[in-house]
């Protein structure tokens, strides 16, 4: 009986040491997966716009909150809403409730990212004005960013270990 109690005590000590670090691994995996999913959606929207030679939009599913999911579709009437008759290419469901996504783009009137047939971003104000900026994903103290350059090419980064990963969307 004494040996069993000692074994259980050692097992409990090892669990108490391992559980917090395992939780950190799970949080890191959650934010990395969400950032990769969003990064993939941006690349899919861009490649479909090039392949089809038409405008393709990436918008939040509910029209305003990226955390509730996003849709990639051919926006024929340029209203950032997947209306009847507009082809939906891909949709992603909601992400974890404790994870937030904020964007800070040149055209902040509405949450959207639009690519034209050349694979460049554009705004609603002008087909010549690029849509660029930062998408920030936050989970507790962890942050991942997706930076869109002037031509709409995305780059994923972690501000903890990348000094070029400045700028944020935290203010929105």
Secondary structure as UniProt FT lines:
FT   HELIX           2..52
FT   STRAND          56..60
FT   TURN            61..62
FT   HELIX           66..68
FT   STRAND          70..73
FT   TURN            76..77
FT   TURN            84..85
FT   STRAND          88..92
FT   TURN            97..98
FT   STRAND          99..105
FT   STRAND          112..115
FT   TURN            117..118
FT   STRAND          121..122
FT   TURN            127..128
FT   STRAND          133..139
FT   TURN            140..141
FT   STRAND          142..148
FT   TURN            150..151
FT   STRAND          154..157
FT   TURN            159..161
FT   TURN            163..164
FT   TURN            170..171
//
